[in-house]
Amino acid sequence: MSVAKKLFLLGYLLFIPFYCNAEDQDIVSIKALVSRILPKHESQFEFTKSKSKTKADAYTLESGKDSRIHIAGNNANSMAVALNYYLNNYCHTTVSWYAEVPVVVPDKLPGVPTLVKSNAKVERRFFLNYCTYGYTMPFFSWKEWERLIDWMALNGVNMPLAITGQEAVWYAVWAKMGMSDSEIRSYFTGPTYLPWNRMANIDKWNGPLPMSWLEQQKELQQRILLRERSLNMKPVLPAFSGHVPAKLKELYPQANIKYLGRWAGFSDDYRCHFLNPEDPLFAKIQKMYLEEQKALFGTDHIYGIDPFNEVEPPSWKPEYLKEISHNIYRTVTSVDPGAEWMQMSWMFYHNNKQWTPERIKALLTGVPQGKMSLLDYHCENVELWKTTNNFYGQPYIWCYLGNFGGNTTITGNVKESGQRLNEALNKKNKNLIGIGSTLEGLDVIQFPYEYILTQAWTATPAVKEWIDNLADRHIGFSSPKMRQAWQILFNDIYTQITRSLGILPALRPILGNNQKRRTEITYPTKRLEEVWKLMSDVSECDRNEYQLDLIAVGRQVLGNKFLKLKLELDSCYENKDLVGLQRTGNTMKEVLVDLDYLTAGNSRCSIGKWIDDARAYGNNDLEKTYYEKNARNLITTWGGSLNDYANRTWSGLIRTYYVRRWSMYIDELTASVMSGKPFDQQQLDKAIVEFEQNWVNSTEKIDCIETSHVQQFCRYLIHKYGI
């Protein structure tokens, strides 16, 4: 057994008894959380372990006679939720999921006028998505993970997806199966693309994966799991779902291995292979994987298994699908008799024409009742529990997705989602066991996910009060203008079904095509402009949450204006209006420059941190360059047919990438009118593709500009654009 395995097992086995001998582990864990986020206020809190009168998690919150804040809960997770309730509702502060943002509270903590009691409405509170590990977290350090885990605990998450470091497990398995070092690492994708390798969508893209990455991620996962478990979380680890390297076909020619369907426009070179679960080799690999994973990471007996996510199975026959799920479950329980299978329902939504009720039922009922749980992935759009007879009796978790690709746009029907969720809870379906969020990227405004997760608890303020409290804690004080702005955002702006979006500046320029599906808005633009003006008019404030509010609203306003200007530009071209074309084109370029300066006001809205974090993972220049290319690639050209899917309106990216593409477009239209020669879209596309690839391959330093006072700059832009 390796040193890393021994150390992990030692920590895993001794963690609880070590602390229980001195002080209850839950008390130790919640005190440690306070020391991390409120180091100057540790002594002002008193925590007590209590017994819940029901099976549900529960807490109480009150001021004690000793002037301290007294929190009691049945475990550390419940006490963390109580702490967050206190910070949100009495200290007017929000705990950011970003590690660099301090938690701001008064020197003297305010009291709690009356006793607060709360119970959890559901047993499970799920968080994360396979994609989040690519779009946001591939280059997270332990410091960033530590804050994110604290944020999850504060928001009641007790079932996080935990897929970091699994390549180290697979490396050991494939090596035992006869594959060489280079064959294994070339099968893995690059680090930002690992989610889609793990979900059996693509192999090899942007590989091979450095061995140092596997070691770093293994050690990181061990720290993640120890911390999550100490806060009463049951991390969801992966199990073998049938995805195997192509090389296995050569090594085991008798095995029943077939291609999975093509995915997202990638060529056959990157297609995945599937080993039929009936094949004896499947059970062998499952056993090897689960035993290796347990030795490294332990287990909580809940496994994420998604055999056909966004790809077609070898057969659509219901009897085949039922046999598939039956055999996968059989191989898992032969290793871990207490195992539960957790399955994304996303594939049923994504390919709803093929996944008919008969086929869904077949797959789900191949597993005993209660031994497979479903993540109803995208309930703000389609609640699949309603169309699948409550998933044919299998337990499920109601999930809000909220973000695709890490797109930095204002989207999501948050209020309606809350209403849908409460309707589902009120129906008291016995197999509704949890609430969750399956966001693809953390983006910059975390309020939708906070809002959804608060619905899991009985002590939740009424909607209007909750939004007013949100407005207060984003600036640290009560402001009628900020409250009005957030009420408009909640009721009138956050009304669109979540989908892959982008403001037009972040998308490729095409004559007469404004990519309507990705840029369309369903609210009056004047209403959002009103929000920006109201927010900008509050008293001087420099809180991080306020900065992000101003930037998020402002860039959406400017993006909406850019869309209108693009329509004018195309009209000028069609009418051969050279003066109008030049005037409008110059204005569009100005908007892009202003967008770059606006987003420079916060490091999380800049490309600098994304690239710096990627390079920091490298142990030498070669690795640093490799990681940077992965980072650049994902947020721009992506691969296959996914160009601009993960677009981000970030400072630096706007200036060096989006401005260049739009300048090429505007200049070509202008040259066409001046010369009388027809505009050639194909020729422009070719030039843009060449530019894009050169940018992805570049390691030229992107200098970070700084907008020192976001609020003042927003006021300037509001005046400049006549808002």
C-alpha positions in Angstrom: 0.0 0.0 0.0 1.3 3.4 -1.0 2.2 6.1 1.6 -0.7 8.3 0.4 -3.2 5.4 0.9 -1.9 4.7 4.4 -2.1 8.3 5.4 -5.6 8.7 4.1 -6.8 5.6 5.8 -5.2 6.6 9.0 -6.9 10.0 8.9 -10.2 8.6 7.8 -10.3 5.9 10.5 -8.9 8.0 13.4 -10.5 11.4 12.7 -13.8 10.7 14.5 -12.5 8.9 17.6 -9.6 11.3 18.0 -11.9 14.3 18.4 -14.7 12.4 20.3 -12.3 11.6 23.1 -11.7 15.4 23.7 -14.9 17.1 22.4 -17.7 16.1 20.2 -16.6 15.9 16.5 -19.5 18.1 15.3 -18.7 20.8 17.8 -15.0 20.7 16.8 -16.0 20.9 13.1 -18.4 23.9 13.5 -15.9 25.8 15.7 -13.2 25.2 13.1 -15.5 26.6 10.4 -16.1 29.7 12.5 -12.3 30.1 13.0 -11.8 30.0 9.2 -14.5 32.6 8.2 -14.7 34.7 11.4 -11.4 34.4 13.2 -11.9 37.5 15.3 -15.4 36.4 16.6 -14.9 32.7 17.6 -15.5 33.5 21.3 -18.8 35.2 20.6 -20.5 31.9 19.6 -21.6 29.0 21.8 -22.4 25.7 20.1 -24.4 22.8 21.6 -25.1 19.3 20.2 -28.8 18.6 20.4 -31.0 15.7 19.5 -33.6 16.2 16.8 -37.1 15.2 17.9 -37.6 13.8 14.4 -35.3 12.2 11.9 -34.9 15.6 10.2 -31.9 17.8 10.7 -32.7 20.7 13.0 -31.3 23.8 14.8 -32.1 26.6 17.2 -30.6 30.1 17.3 -30.8 32.6 20.1 -28.9 35.2 22.2 -27.7 33.9 25.5 -27.5 35.6 28.9 -23.8 35.7 28.4 -24.3 38.0 25.3 -23.0 35.3 23.1 -24.9 33.8 20.1 -26.1 30.3 21.1 -26.5 27.8 18.3 -27.7 24.2 18.9 -28.1 21.5 16.2 -28.2 17.8 15.8 -24.9 17.9 13.8 -22.3 20.3 12.4 -24.2 20.8 9.2 -27.3 22.0 10.9 -25.3 24.3 13.1 -23.6 25.7 10.0 -27.0 26.5 8.5 -28.0 28.2 11.7 -24.8 30.3 11.6 -25.5 31.3 8.0 -29.1 32.2 8.9 -27.6 34.5 11.6 -25.1 36.1 9.3 -27.6 36.7 6.6 -30.5 38.0 8.7 -28.8 39.8 11.6 -25.3 40.7 10.4 -26.3 41.8 6.8 -23.6 39.7 5.3 -23.2 37.0 2.6 -20.5 34.4 2.8 -18.9 34.2 -0.7 -18.0 30.9 -2.2 -14.7 32.6 -3.3 -11.8 32.2 -0.9 -10.3 35.6 -1.3 -13.5 37.4 -0.2 -13.6 38.2 3.6 -16.7 37.7 5.6 -17.7 41.2 6.8 -19.5 41.5 10.2 -19.8 44.2 12.9 -17.1 44.2 15.6 -19.9 43.7 18.1 -22.2 41.0 16.9 -26.0 41.9 17.0 -28.3 39.9 19.2 -31.1 37.6 18.2 -34.4 39.1 19.5 -36.4 35.9 19.6 -35.6 32.2 19.4 -35.3 30.8 15.9 -36.2 27.2 15.3 -35.8 25.4 12.0 -36.1 21.8 10.6 -35.0 20.4 7.3 -37.9 19.7 5.0 -35.8 17.1 3.1 -33.1 14.6 4.1 -30.7 15.4 1.2 -29.3 18.7 -0.1 -27.2 18.1 -3.2 -24.7 20.4 -4.9 -22.5 20.5 -8.0 -22.4 19.0 -11.5 -19.8 17.0 -13.4 -19.4 20.1 -15.7 -18.6 22.4 -12.8 -15.3 20.5 -12.4 -14.4 21.8 -15.9 -16.0 25.1 -16.2 -15.1 26.5 -12.8 -13.0 24.2 -10.6 -10.3 22.5 -12.6 -7.5 24.6 -11.2 -8.9 25.2 -7.7 -6.3 25.0 -4.9 -7.1 23.6 -1.5 -7.7 27.2 -0.2 -10.5 27.6 -2.8 -11.9 24.2 -2.1 -11.8 24.9 1.6 -14.0 28.0 1.2 -16.4 26.3 -1.2 -16.9 23.4 1.3 -17.6 25.9 4.0 -20.1 27.7 1.8 -21.8 24.3 1.1 -22.1 23.6 4.8 -23.4 27.0 5.6 -26.1 26.5 2.9 -27.0 23.0 4.2 -25.4 20.9 1.5 -24.9 17.4 2.8 -24.5 15.5 -0.5 -21.8 17.0 -2.8 -20.7 15.4 -6.0 -17.0 14.5 -5.3 -15.2 13.4 -8.5 -11.8 15.0 -8.0 -8.8 12.7 -8.4 -10.6 9.7 -9.9 -8.0 9.5 -12.7 -5.5 8.2 -10.2 -7.8 5.3 -9.4 -8.4 4.6 -13.1 -4.6 4.8 -13.8 -4.1 2.0 -11.3 -6.9 -0.1 -12.8 -5.9 0.3 -16.4 -2.2 -0.4 -15.5 -3.3 -3.7 -14.0 -5.3 -4.4 -17.1 -2.1 -4.3 -19.2 -2.1 -0.7 -20.5 1.2 1.3 -20.6 1.7 4.7 -18.9 1.5 6.6 -22.2 -1.6 4.7 -23.3 -3.4 5.5 -20.1 -2.5 9.1 -19.9 -3.3 9.6 -23.6 -6.8 8.1 -23.0 -7.5 10.9 -20.5 -8.5 14.3 -21.8 -6.8 17.5 -20.7 -7.8 18.8 -17.2 -10.5 21.2 -18.2 -12.2 18.5 -20.3 -12.1 15.7 -17.7 -15.8 16.0 -16.9 -16.7 14.9 -20.4 -14.2 12.0 -20.3 -15.7 10.9 -17.0 -19.2 11.0 -18.5 -18.1 9.0 -21.5 -18.5 11.8 -24.1 -14.9 12.2 -25.4 -11.6 10.5 -25.0 -8.1 11.9 -25.6 -9.0 15.5 -26.4 -6.2 17.9 -25.3 -4.3 15.0 -23.6 -2.1 13.4 -22.5 -2.7 14.2 -18.9 0.6 14.8 -16.9 1.4 12.3 -14.2 1.9 15.1 -11.8 -1.7 16.1 -12.3 -2.9 12.7 -11.1 -0.8 12.9 -8.0 -1.9 16.4 -7.1 -5.6 15.7 -7.6 -5.4 12.5 -5.6 -4.0 14.3 -2.6 -6.5 17.2 -3.1 -9.4 14.7 -3.1 -8.3 13.2 0.1 -8.4 16.6 1.8 -11.7 17.5 0.2 -13.3 14.3 1.5 -12.0 14.5 5.0 -13.4 18.0 5.3 -16.7 17.2 3.7 -17.3 14.2 5.9 -16.3 16.2 9.0 -19.2 18.5 8.2 -21.7 15.6 8.0 -21.7 15.4 4.2 -21.9 12.2 2.2 -19.8 12.8 -0.9 -21.0 11.1 -4.1 -18.1 9.2 -5.6 -18.1 7.5 -9.0 -18.4 3.9 -9.9 -17.6 2.1 -13.1 -20.4 2.7 -15.7 -18.9 0.8 -18.7 -16.7 3.4 -20.3 -13.3 1.8 -21.3 -10.3 2.9 -23.3 -10.1 1.8 -27.0 -6.9 -0.1 -26.1 -8.9 -2.6 -24.1 -10.4 -3.9 -27.3 -7.0 -5.0 -28.4 -6.0 -6.4 -25.0 -9.3 -8.3 -24.5 -10.6 -9.1 -28.1 -13.3 -11.4 -26.8 -14.9 -8.7 -24.6 -18.2 -7.2 -25.7 -17.0 -3.6 -26.3 -18.9 -1.3 -28.7 -18.7 2.4 -29.7 -21.0 4.8 -28.0 -22.7 7.4 -30.2 -20.9 10.5 -31.5 -21.0 13.5 -29.2 -21.1 17.3 -30.0 -19.5 17.2 -33.4 -16.3 15.4 -32.3 -14.7 13.0 -34.9 -14.5 9.3 -34.3 -10.9 9.7 -33.1 -12.4 10.9 -29.8 -15.4 8.6 -29.5 -15.9 6.5 -26.4 -16.2 2.7 -26.0 -18.7 0.9 -23.8 -18.2 -2.5 -22.2 -21.5 -4.5 -21.9 -22.2 -5.1 -18.2 -23.1 -8.7 -18.9 -19.5 -9.4 -19.9 -17.5 -11.0 -17.0 -14.8 -8.4 -17.6 -17.3 -5.6 -16.4 -17.6 -7.1 -12.9 -13.8 -7.6 -12.8 -13.2 -3.9 -13.6 -15.9 -2.8 -11.2 -14.4 -4.7 -8.4 -10.9 -3.4 -9.1 -12.1 0.2 -9.4 -14.3 0.3 -6.2 -11.6 -1.5 -4.1 -8.9 0.9 -5.3 -11.1 3.9 -4.8 -12.1 2.8 -1.3 -8.4 2.3 -0.4 -7.6 5.9 -1.5 -10.8 7.8 -0.7 -13.1 5.7 1.5 -16.8 5.4 0.7 -20.2 6.7 1.8 -21.8 4.0 -0.4 -23.5 6.4 -2.8 -22.1 6.2 -6.3 -22.7 8.4 -9.3 -23.2 6.2 -12.4 -24.2 7.7 -15.7 -23.7 5.2 -18.6 -25.3 7.1 -21.5 -25.2 10.8 -20.8 -25.8 12.7 -24.1 -24.7 9.6 -26.1 -26.7 6.8 -27.6 -26.6 3.3 -26.0 -25.7 0.3 -28.2 -29.4 -0.6 -28.3 -32.6 1.2 -27.5 -34.6 -1.9 -26.8 -36.3 -1.6 -23.3 -35.3 -5.1 -22.3 -31.6 -4.3 -23.1 -31.8 -1.1 -21.1 -33.3 -2.9 -18.1 -30.7 -5.6 -18.3 -28.0 -2.9 -18.5 -29.0 -1.2 -15.2 -29.7 -4.6 -13.5 -26.2 -5.8 -14.3 -24.4 -2.5 -13.4 -26.1 -2.5 -10.0 -25.3 -6.2 -9.5 -21.6 -5.6 -10.1 -21.5 -2.6 -7.7 -23.4 -4.4 -4.9 -21.2 -7.5 -5.3 -18.4 -5.2 -4.0 -20.4 -2.9 -1.7 -23.7 -4.6 -0.6 -24.9 -1.3 0.9 -24.4 0.6 -2.4 -26.9 3.1 -3.8 -26.8 4.3 -7.4 -27.2 8.0 -8.1 -28.2 8.8 -11.7 -28.5 12.1 -13.5 -31.9 12.5 -15.3 -30.3 15.0 -17.7 -30.0 12.5 -20.5 -33.8 11.9 -20.5 -34.3 15.7 -21.0 -31.5 16.2 -23.4 -32.6 13.4 -25.8 -36.3 13.3 -25.0 -37.3 11.9 -28.4 -35.3 8.7 -27.9 -35.8 8.4 -24.1 -39.5 7.4 -24.3 -41.4 6.6 -21.1 -41.1 2.9 -21.9 -37.3 3.1 -22.1 -36.9 5.3 -19.0 -39.1 2.9 -17.0 -37.0 0.0 -18.2 -33.7 1.6 -17.2 -35.0 2.7 -13.8 -36.8 -0.5 -12.8 -33.8 -2.7 -13.6 -32.6 -1.6 -10.1 -34.5 -2.5 -6.9 -36.8 0.2 -5.5 -34.9 2.7 -3.3 -31.5 1.6 -4.5 -31.3 4.1 -7.3 -31.9 7.8 -6.7 -32.4 10.4 -9.5 -31.2 13.9 -9.8 -34.1 15.7 -11.5 -31.5 17.9 -13.1 -33.2 20.9 -14.8 -36.5 21.5 -12.9 -36.6 25.2 -13.7 -37.4 24.1 -17.2 -38.8 20.6 -17.1 -39.8 18.6 -14.0 -39.3 15.1 -15.1 -40.8 13.7 -12.0 -44.2 14.9 -13.4 -43.8 13.0 -16.7 -42.2 9.8 -15.4 -44.8 8.8 -12.7 -42.4 10.1 -10.0 -39.5 8.2 -11.7 -41.5 5.0 -11.5 -41.1 4.9 -7.7 -37.4 5.5 -7.4 -36.4 8.4 -5.0 -35.4 11.7 -6.5 -33.9 15.1 -5.7 -35.5 18.2 -7.2 -32.6 20.3 -8.7 -32.2 23.8 -10.0 -29.5 24.0 -12.8 -29.2 27.8 -13.2 -26.1 28.0 -15.4 -24.7 26.5 -18.6 -21.0 26.6 -19.5 -20.2 29.2 -16.8 -21.8 31.8 -19.1 -21.6 35.2 -17.4 -25.1 36.4 -18.2 -28.3 37.1 -16.2 -30.5 34.1 -16.6 -32.8 31.8 -14.7 -36.4 31.9 -13.6 -35.6 31.9 -9.9 -38.9 33.0 -8.5 -40.9 30.5 -10.6 -38.4 27.8 -9.6 -39.1 28.5 -6.0 -42.8 28.2 -6.6 -42.3 24.9 -8.5 -40.2 23.5 -5.7 -42.7 24.4 -3.0 -45.4 22.8 -5.1 -43.4 19.6 -5.3 -42.7 19.7 -1.5 -46.4 20.3 -0.7 -47.4 17.2 -2.7 -45.5 15.2 -0.1 -44.4 12.6 -2.5 -42.6 9.9 -0.5 -39.9 9.5 -3.0 -39.0 13.3 -3.1 -36.0 13.0 -0.8 -34.0 16.1 -1.5 -33.3 19.5 -3.0 -30.2 20.4 -5.0 -28.4 22.6 -7.5 -26.7 21.2 -10.6 -25.1 24.4 -11.9 -22.5 24.1 -14.6 -20.5 27.1 -13.5 -20.3 29.2 -10.3 -20.6 32.4 -12.3 -20.5 35.5 -10.1 -23.9 36.0 -8.5 -24.6 33.1 -6.1 -28.1 34.2 -5.0 -30.2 31.8 -7.1 -28.4 28.8 -5.4 -28.7 30.3 -2.0 -32.4 31.0 -2.6 -33.1 27.4 -3.7 -31.2 25.8 -0.9 -32.9 27.9 1.8 -36.2 26.3 0.7 -35.0 23.1 2.3 -35.5 24.6 5.8 -38.7 25.7 7.6 -37.2 28.9 8.9 -37.2 30.8 5.6 -38.4 34.4 5.4 -41.2 35.2 3.0 -40.0 36.0 -0.5 -40.2 39.8 -0.3 -38.4 39.8 3.0 -35.8 37.4 1.7 -35.0 39.6 -1.3 -34.9 42.7 0.9 -32.4 41.0 3.2 -30.4 39.9 0.2 -30.2 43.6 -1.0 -29.1 44.7 2.5 -26.4 42.1 2.9 -24.9 42.8 -0.5 -24.1 46.3 0.6 -24.1 45.9 4.4 -26.9 48.3 5.2 -30.5 49.0 4.3 -31.1 51.1 1.2 -34.5 51.6 -0.4 -32.9 51.9 -3.9 -30.9 48.7 -3.5 -34.0 46.9 -2.3 -36.1 48.2 -5.2 -33.4 47.2 -7.6 -33.3 43.6 -6.3 -37.1 43.3 -6.2 -37.1 44.3 -9.9 -34.4 41.8 -10.6 -36.2 39.0 -8.8 -39.7 39.7 -10.1 -39.0 41.0 -13.6 -35.5 40.1 -14.8 -34.7 36.6 -13.5 -37.7 35.2 -15.4 -36.0 33.4 -18.3 -35.6 29.6 -18.5 -32.0 28.8 -18.1 -30.2 27.9 -21.2 -26.8 28.3 -22.9 -26.5 32.1 -23.2 -24.1 34.9 -24.0 -24.4 38.5 -24.7 -23.6 39.1 -28.3 -20.1 40.5 -27.8 -19.0 37.1 -26.6 -20.3 35.3 -29.7 -18.9 35.0 -33.3 -20.0 37.8 -35.6 -22.3 36.7 -38.5 -24.0 39.0 -40.9 -27.8 39.0 -40.4 -27.6 36.4 -37.7 -27.6 37.5 -34.0 -27.8 33.9 -32.6 -31.3 34.7 -31.3 -31.6 31.6 -29.2 -28.5 32.5 -27.2 -29.0 36.3 -27.0 -32.8 36.7 -26.7 -34.2 38.4 -23.7 -37.8 38.3 -22.5 -37.8 41.4 -20.3 -37.9 45.1 -21.3 -34.4 46.4 -21.6 -35.4 49.6 -19.9 -36.3 47.6 -16.8 -32.8 46.3 -16.4 -31.3 49.7 -17.1 -33.5 51.0 -14.2 -31.9 48.4 -11.9 -28.4 49.5 -12.9 -29.2 53.1 -12.2 -30.8 52.3 -8.8 -27.9 50.2 -7.8 -25.4 52.8 -8.8 -27.2 55.5 -6.8 -26.9 53.9 -3.4 -24.5 55.3 -0.9 -20.8 54.6 -1.4 -20.0 51.0 -1.0 -17.1 48.7 -1.9 -18.4 45.3 -0.8 -17.5 42.4 -3.1 -21.1 41.3 -3.6 -22.1 44.9 -4.6 -19.3 45.1 -7.1 -20.4 41.8 -8.7 -24.0 43.0 -8.8 -23.0 46.2 -10.6 -20.8 44.4 -13.0 -23.3 41.6 -13.8 -26.2 44.0 -14.4 -24.0 46.5 -16.3 -22.4 44.1 -18.7 -25.9 42.7 -19.5 -27.1 46.2 -20.1 -24.2 46.9 -22.4 -24.6 43.6 -24.1 -28.2 44.3 -24.8 -27.2 47.7 -26.3 -24.5 46.0 -28.4 -27.2 43.7 -29.8 -29.3 46.7 -30.9 -26.2 48.3 -32.4 -25.5 45.1 -34.4 -28.9 45.3 -36.0 -28.2 48.9 -37.0 -24.8 48.0 -38.4 -26.3 45.2 -40.5 -29.0 47.6 -41.7 -26.4 50.2 -42.7 -24.5 47.6 -44.6 -27.6 46.4 -46.5 -28.4 50.1 -47.4 -24.8 50.8 -48.3 -24.8 53.7 -45.8 -21.0 54.1 -45.3 -21.3 57.0 -42.8 -23.9 55.2 -40.6 -21.8 52.0 -40.9 -18.6 53.7 -39.7 -20.5 55.6 -36.9 -22.2 52.5 -35.6 -19.1 50.3 -35.9 -17.1 52.8 -33.9 -19.8 52.9 -31.2 -19.8 49.1 -31.0 -16.0 49.1 -30.5 -16.5 51.7 -27.7 -19.0 49.4 -26.0 -16.5 46.6 -26.1 -13.8 48.8 -24.5 -16.2 49.9 -21.8 -17.2 46.3 -21.2 -13.5 45.4 -20.7 -13.0 48.2 -18.2 -16.2 47.5 -16.3 -15.4 43.8 -15.8 -11.9 44.7 -14.7 -13.4 45.9 -11.5 -13.3 42.5 -9.9 -10.7 39.7 -10.3 -13.5 37.1 -10.7 -14.6 38.9 -13.8 -11.2 38.9 -15.4 -9.4 36.3 -17.4 -6.2 36.9 -15.4 -7.1 34.7 -12.4 -8.3 31.9 -14.7 -5.0 31.7 -16.6 -2.8 32.4 -13.5 -4.5 29.5 -11.6 -4.0 27.2 -14.6 -0.3 28.0 -14.9 0.2 27.7 -11.1 -0.6 24.0 -11.4 2.4 23.4 -13.6 5.6 22.2 -12.1 7.7 23.4 -15.1 7.3 25.6 -18.2 6.0 22.7 -20.3 3.2 21.9 -17.9 2.4 25.6 -17.3 2.0 26.1 -21.1 -0.1 22.9 -21.3 -2.5 24.0 -18.6 -2.8 27.5 -20.0 -3.8 26.1 -23.4 -6.5 24.0 -21.7 -7.8 27.0 -19.9 -7.8 29.2 -23.0 -9.4 26.4 -25.2 -12.4 25.7 -23.0 -13.7 29.2 -22.7 -13.3 30.0 -26.4 -13.2 27.3 -29.2 -14.0 24.4 -26.8 -13.9 21.7 -29.5 -16.3 19.8 -31.8 -19.4 22.0 -32.4 -19.2 23.8 -29.1 -17.4 27.0 -30.1 -18.3 29.8 -27.6 -20.4 27.4 -25.5 -18.5 28.4 -22.4 -18.2 32.1 -23.3 -17.3 34.5 -20.5 -17.6 38.3 -20.7 -14.3 38.8 -18.8 -11.8 41.6 -18.8 -8.8 40.7 -20.9 -10.7 38.1 -22.8 -12.9 40.9 -24.2 -9.9 43.1 -25.1 -7.7 40.4 -26.7 -10.3 38.1 -28.2 -13.8 39.4 -28.6 -12.7 42.9 -29.7 -10.5 41.4 -32.4 -13.3 39.2 -33.8 -15.8 42.1 -33.9 -13.2 44.5 -35.4 -12.5 42.0 -38.2 -16.3 41.9 -38.9 -16.9 45.6 -38.8 -13.8 46.4 -40.9 -14.8 43.8 -43.5 -18.3 45.3 -43.8 -16.8 48.7 -44.1 -14.3 47.6 -46.7 -17.1 45.9 -48.7 -19.2 49.1 -48.9 -16.1 51.2 -49.8 -14.9 48.9 -52.5 -18.3 47.8 -53.8 -17.3 44.1 -53.5 -19.7 41.7 -51.8 -19.0 40.8 -48.2 -17.6 37.3 -48.0 -18.8 35.6 -44.7 -16.9 32.4 -45.5 -13.6 34.2 -46.0 -14.2 36.1 -42.7 -15.0 32.9 -40.9 -11.8 31.4 -42.1 -9.8 34.3 -40.9 -11.6 34.3 -37.5 -11.0 30.6 -37.0 -7.3 31.1 -37.7 -7.2 34.0 -35.2 -9.0 32.0 -32.6 -6.6 29.0 -32.8 -3.6 31.3 -32.6 -5.1 32.9 -29.5 -5.7 29.5 -27.9 -2.1 28.4 -28.6 -0.6 31.7 -27.4 1.1 32.2 -24.1 1.4 35.9 -24.5 0.8 37.6 -21.1 -2.7 39.2 -21.0 -2.0 42.4 -18.9 -4.7 43.0 -16.3 -6.1 46.5 -16.2 -7.9 47.7 -13.0 -11.0 49.7 -12.6 -10.4 51.0 -9.1 -13.9 52.3 -8.4 -16.7 50.2 -10.0 -19.5 52.3 -8.6 -18.2 55.6 -10.1 -17.4 53.9 -13.4 -21.0 52.6 -13.6 -22.3 56.1 -13.0 -20.1 57.4 -15.8 -21.3 54.7 -18.2 -25.0 55.4 -17.2 -24.5 59.0 -18.1 -22.5 58.2 -21.3 -25.2 56.0 -22.7 -28.1 58.1 -21.6 -29.6 55.6 -19.2 
